[in-house]
Structures are given as structure tokens and as C-alpha cells.
Amino acid sequence: CVLMSCVMCKAVVSTQSTLRRALTLCIWHGSALAISCLTSNLASAISLVGSIAALFMLFYPGMMLIMQGGSKAWLVSGVILAILGLFIFFWTVGFTFYQMAV
């Protein structure tokens, strides 16, 4: 009975993980498609999609380190990653919109 519940828990976690990955993939491709359709310059579209990549690579892992709540070093690393990810995201988006306006 315990073995069966453990297997079912793994199946539920696996299903949730797969669903989360599929949702992230749909958001990524949907935003890339919307950005490329709305911008007139390919370089601007690549820059905006790259700014979203900064969130996926830096901000979200930083938030996971913060929510994990381990030692103080893990917390500081998470804060640094999250702030760096947000900085790169907003700087890239701002610079891209500035270039499109000029």
C-alpha cells in the first residue's frame, strides 16, 4: 500500500512537472511569435526574446534559491541572481524600445 502511494505521488509530481514545462514552452514560443509579429526589425525581436531568456536563466533560479531557504549564502546567491536577471531584462527591454523609437 505504501509502495503504491509512493508510485502515485511520483506520477503526480511528474505530471505537474511536465505540465509546467509545457506551459513554459508555450509562453516562450507565444511571446516570441507575438514579439516577432509586432516588431519591424529582426534585431529588436531577437533582443526582446533574449531579455526573456535572462529571466529564465537568472531570475527564476534565483527565486527558487530564495524560496528554498537554506543557508544565508544560498539566500544571498538567490537575491543576487534575481536582481541580476531583472536588471538584464529591464535594461535590454528599455534599450530595445529606445532603439526602436530613435
VOPAGU-2260 file (C-alpha; in pm, 1 decimal, decimal comma):
REM VOPAGU-2260
SITE   aa  ch    i         X         Y         Z
SITE  CYS   A    0       0,0       0,0       0,0
SITE  VAL   A    1     283,4     240,6      86,7
SITE  LEU   A    2     469,5     148,7    -231,1
SITE  MET   A    3     160,7     218,0    -442,0
SITE  SER   A    4     107,4     562,3    -286,1
SITE  CYS   A    5     474,7     645,2    -341,6
SITE  VAL   A    6     446,7     549,1    -708,1
SITE  MET   A    7     128,6     755,5    -743,2
SITE  CYS   A    8     296,7    1056,8    -580,4
SITE  LYS   A    9     584,3    1030,6    -827,4
SITE  ALA   A   10     335,4    1011,3   -1113,6
SITE  VAL   A   11     153,3    1324,1    -991,3
SITE  VAL   A   12     478,8    1514,9    -947,8
SITE  SER   A   13     594,4    1401,5   -1291,1
SITE  THR   A   14     263,9    1512,1   -1444,7
SITE  GLN   A   15     284,5    1851,9   -1273,2
SITE  SER   A   16     643,8    1893,8   -1388,4
SITE  THR   A   17     551,4    1803,2   -1745,3
SITE  LEU   A   18     257,6    2043,1   -1737,2
SITE  ARG   A   19     477,6    2322,3   -1601,2
SITE  ARG   A   20     739,0    2262,2   -1871,7
SITE  ALA   A   21     475,0    2258,2   -2144,3
SITE  LEU   A   22     326,2    2582,5   -2013,1
SITE  THR   A   23     669,6    2747,2   -2003,2
SITE  LEU   A   24     737,5    2632,9   -2358,6
SITE  CYS   A   25     402,6    2769,5   -2481,1
SITE  ILE   A   26     463,6    3104,7   -2311,6
SITE  TRP   A   27     815,6    3121,4   -2458,1
SITE  HIS   A   28     707,3    3043,7   -2814,2
SITE  GLY   A   29     390,9    3252,0   -2792,1
SITE  SER   A   30     578,7    3558,3   -2670,5
SITE  ALA   A   31     850,0    3508,1   -2934,1
SITE  LEU   A   32     584,1    3486,0   -3204,7
SITE  ALA   A   33     399,5    3793,6   -3076,9
SITE  ILE   A   34     720,4    3994,6   -3050,0
SITE  SER   A   35     835,7    3899,2   -3398,2
SITE  CYS   A   36     494,9    3986,0   -3545,8
SITE  LEU   A   37     476,6    4323,3   -3370,7
SITE  THR   A   38     829,5    4449,5   -3434,2
SITE  SER   A   39     951,5    4568,2   -3769,7
SITE  ASN   A   40    1316,2    4482,5   -3710,3
SITE  LEU   A   41    1450,5    4131,6   -3658,2
SITE  ALA   A   42    1729,3    4255,1   -3429,8
SITE  SER   A   43    1470,0    4408,5   -3197,1
SITE  ALA   A   44    1275,7    4083,5   -3185,8
SITE  ILE   A   45    1588,8    3884,5   -3104,6
SITE  SER   A   46    1682,0    4133,3   -2833,9
SITE  LEU   A   47    1339,6    4116,3   -2670,9
SITE  VAL   A   48    1333,5    3735,9   -2678,6
SITE  GLY   A   49    1684,6    3739,5   -2532,0
SITE  SER   A   50    1563,0    3955,4   -2246,4
SITE  ILE   A   51    1303,2    3689,5   -2166,1
SITE  ALA   A   52    1584,9    3436,1   -2168,6
SITE  ALA   A   53    1757,4    3638,9   -1895,1
SITE  LEU   A   54    1451,6    3584,4   -1678,0
SITE  PHE   A   55    1455,5    3209,8   -1739,4
SITE  MET   A   56    1829,0    3175,1   -1678,9
SITE  LEU   A   57    1881,7    3410,8   -1385,8
SITE  PHE   A   58    1564,4    3539,9   -1220,3
SITE  TYR   A   59    1369,6    3215,9   -1180,4
SITE  PRO   A   60    1663,8    3010,8   -1042,9
SITE  GLY   A   61    1734,1    3299,2    -804,6
SITE  MET   A   62    1375,4    3291,7    -685,1
SITE  MET   A   63    1398,4    2915,5    -634,1
SITE  LEU   A   64    1711,1    2963,0    -420,0
SITE  ILE   A   65    1528,9    3226,7    -214,7
SITE  MET   A   66    1222,6    3006,0    -168,0
SITE  GLN   A   67    1438,8    2703,6     -80,4
SITE  GLY   A   68    1552,9    2895,1     226,2
SITE  GLY   A   69    1877,7    2711,7     300,2
SITE  SER   A   70    2180,2    2882,8     447,8
SITE  LYS   A   71    2248,8    3253,9     431,5
SITE  ALA   A   72    2491,7    3201,3     140,9
SITE  TRP   A   73    2213,6    3037,5     -64,5
SITE  LEU   A   74    1979,7    3325,5      15,7
SITE  VAL   A   75    2237,2    3587,1     -85,8
SITE  SER   A   76    2313,0    3396,4    -407,7
SITE  GLY   A   77    1942,6    3382,4    -487,0
SITE  VAL   A   78    1896,5    3754,9    -429,8
SITE  ILE   A   79    2198,2    3835,9    -647,4
SITE  LEU   A   80    2074,3    3610,4    -929,9
SITE  ALA   A   81    1720,5    3751,8    -912,1
SITE  ILE   A   82    1838,7    4113,7    -913,7
SITE  LEU   A   83    2084,9    4046,8   -1196,9
SITE  GLY   A   84    1814,5    3875,7   -1403,0
SITE  LEU   A   85    1570,6    4162,7   -1352,6
SITE  PHE   A   86    1838,8    4419,3   -1432,5
SITE  ILE   A   87    1935,5    4247,2   -1758,4
SITE  PHE   A   88    1568,7    4200,8   -1854,3
SITE  PHE   A   89    1465,0    4562,3   -1797,1
SITE  TRP   A   90    1786,0    4708,8   -1939,5
SITE  THR   A   91    1753,5    4505,5   -2259,2
SITE  VAL   A   92    1383,7    4584,9   -2299,9
SITE  GLY   A   93    1442,4    4954,8   -2233,8
SITE  PHE   A   94    1737,4    4972,9   -2470,1
SITE  THR   A   95    1542,7    4790,5   -2742,1
SITE  PHE   A   96    1246,6    5026,0   -2714,5
SITE  TYR   A   97    1486,4    5321,8   -2716,9
SITE  GLN   A   98    1646,5    5192,8   -3038,6
SITE  MET   A   99    1306,5    5136,7   -3198,1
SITE  ALA   A  100    1197,7    5492,6   -3109,3
SITE  VAL   A  101    1510,2    5658,1   -3248,8
